[in-house]
Amino acid sequence: MPALDRFSAQAADYARYRIDYPADLYAWLLPQVAGRERAWDCATGNGQVAAVLAESFVRVDATDLSASQLAQAAPRPNIHYQAARAEHTSFPAGRFDLITVAQSVHWFEPDAYHAEVRRVARFGAVLAEWGYGLIEISPEIDPFIRHFYRHTIGPYWDANRWHIDDEYARIPFPFAGVRRAHFAVRRQWSAAWFLQYLRTWSSVARYQQERGEDAVALIAEELTRWWGAGERQITFPVFVRAGRV
């Protein structure tokens, strides 16, 4: 099956408007990892996770399907970026102490991807997969955003997107000692910044490609009126699962 690339077209905006992940997620994860020599950040995008791992590992290999996304990644002396599919890499066997995947597992072929994880992981290595669900803003704005998410652009999401909504419950995770946790990312954003964030959604990009229209423009005026002139706190609910290979 050909790999899906829904993010190359908006790579620059993705790097600017997408969130990074909370320090308490890494504080939960890293003590589970015995070795600190090599980590692989799979589907790294613009390298947000790789940059954090680089502070704890001698070397980080970061891969992504999209060369456009990799071009937005900040260079670090111990991060090595390359274009590769999650299901097939050129890494030698038994290489990594930690493998991470953020907001991407639902795009993979799970059996082939997990087989590749087993091949390149060292014995006892940790695999961690995480993602974040629909934002929470306020009781008056949240229903408006949910309607946009489910109905206006609902038909333009790829079917595998819905794995995010049930926190990967339908994607197998056949590893030992599985642990799960939840965290939250909170940001103070203006309405204008939030609207730009919405334009990084793959469904919004697909809507634009197929209809030649900006779906976000359909809600911009009303959302801005609800939002007001200042900034609002936005909460991104983050879920994570980790297991030993």
N, C-alpha and C positions, 0 to 999 in steps of 0.2 A: 504494500500500500504506500503511495507517495506521501512524504512527510508534509504536514500542513505548516505553512509560514504565514501567519496573520499579522506580523508585527514589523516587517521590514519597512513598509511604506511610512509608518509613523515612528521610526526609530528615534529621531531626535526629540520629539515630544515625549516619547516613552521615557527617555533618560531624564527629562526635565520634570515631568509631572507625576511619575509613578513613585510610590512610597519605598523607603527602605524598611528594614525589620528591626524590632525592638531589641535592646541589649539583653533583656531578661530571657528572650528566646535562646540566644547564644549561651547565656549563663546556665540555662537548663540543659542545653545540648552538649557543650564541649566537655564537661566532666564525665560524660558517658564514653568518650573516645580515649582509648588507651595510648595510641601513638600520635605524634604530632609531626611526622615527617612529610606526608603528602596528603592533599585533599583534592577532590574533583568536584567542582561546582558545575553541574550539568544544566544545560539551558540557562546559561548565566545572564543572557540579555546584555545589559550594559555593565555587568560586573559588580552589581551592588553587594551581593553575598560574597563573591570572591575577594573583594577588598577587605571585608571584615575577617575572613578566614586567613588572609595573608598576614594578619597580625599574630596568628597563633601557630601557623604551619611553616615549615621550611620552604615548601613549594606548593603552589596551588595551580592546578590545571583547570581552565575554564573553557567550556565548549558551548557553542550555540549553532543552531541551524542557520541563523541569519547573519551574514557578513555585515549587513548594515547595522545591526544591533551591536556587534563586536566593535565596529568602528567608533561607537560612542563610549566605549569602556575606557576608564582612566587607567593608564599604564602603571604598573608596580614592578619593581625588579624581580620579585619572586612569584608573579602571576604570569602564566603562559597561556595565551588565548589561541584558540583555533576553531575553525568551523567544522562541525561534526554532528551527525545525528546521535540522539541518545541511545539508539538501539545498536549502533555500530561505531566503534572508535578504533584508533590505531594504537591505543595504550597496550603495553605488555600486561600479561596476567599478574595478579597478585601485587598490585602497585599501591593501592590507596588505603589509608587509615579511616578516612571519612569521605562519604559521597553525599552531596546535598542537591536538592531540586526544589526551587521555590516557584510556586504558581505556574507549574508547567506539566506535571505528571499526566494530567488529563489529555494532553496532546499526544502522548506516546502510545506505542503498541506495548502494553504492559508486560506480556510474556517475554518478548524479545528484549525489552529494556532491562527487566530484572535478570535475565540470563547474562546480559552484558555486565550488570552490576556484580553478579557472582564471579564472573571471569576476572574482572580487574580489581576486585577488593582483596585485601589481605584477610587472612583468617581472623575472625573476630572484629572486623571493621564495622563501622556504624553507617547505616543508610538513613538519612532524614529527608522526609518529604513534607512540604508545607504549602499553605495557600491562604488566601483571605477572601472572605465573602463580601456581600453587598454592604456598602457603607451605611452608617447610622448617623443621622444629623439631628433631627428633632421630630416630635410627634406630628407637626404639621407638614414638614417637608418629606419625611420618609415615605408616606403613601404615594406622593407625587413621583418620587424617584423609582419606587417599585413598579408603578404603572409604566413608566418609560422603559424600564429594564425588561419587564415581562411581556408587554404588549406592543409598544411602538417599535422597539428593536428586537423583541423576542424572536421573531422568525429569522433574524439575521445572525443569531448565535449559532455556532456549530453545536451539534448534538452533545458532544463531549463536554461542553461548558457546564452542563448541569451536574457534573461530578463535583464541582466546587460547592454547589448548594448543599450537598449532603456530605461534605468533608471527606470525599474519596471513599465513602463506605462501600461503594460498588467496585472499586478497583482493588484487586488482590494485593496483599502485603505479606508474602510468605516468608517472614523472617523471624528470628528468635527474640524473646524478651521484649516484645513490642511495648512501647510507652507512648502515651498521647498527652497533649497539653494544649491549652488555649492561652492566647495573649491578646493584647490590643495595641494598635497603633493609633495615636491621636495627633491630629494636626489642626492648626488654625488657618483656615483658607477663606479667601474672598470668593464671591460668586464667580467672578471672572476666572480665577484659578481653577475652581471646581469644574467649570464648563470645559476648560482645556483638558483637564484630567479625563472627563467623559469622552473626549475625542480620541483618547488612546485605546478605548475599548475596541476589540476586534470586530464586534457587531456593528459599531458605528462606522468603522472603516469599510466594512462590507456593504453596509447600507449606501454609503457614498459611492462605492464602486458600481453597484448594481442600479442605483436610481439617480445618480448624479446630483444628489442633494445632501446637505449637512443635516443629519437627524438632530443634532444638538441645537441647531438654530430653531427647531420647532418648539423647544421648551425654554429657550434662553430668557425671553422677556418675562414670562410668568415666574420662572425660578428666581430670577434676579429680584423681582418684586417681593416674593416670599422671603428671600434671603436678607434683604436690607443692605444698607451701605457698608456695614462693617464686615468683620470676619466672624465666622462661626467655627465651633469645634466639630470636626469630623472624626468618627471612630471607625476604624477598619478592624473587624474581628478576624484574628489569625488563628488557624488550627495547624497542628504539627503532629506527625507520627514518626517514631524512630525505632529501628530494630537492628539486631546484630546479624551480620552475614555469616 
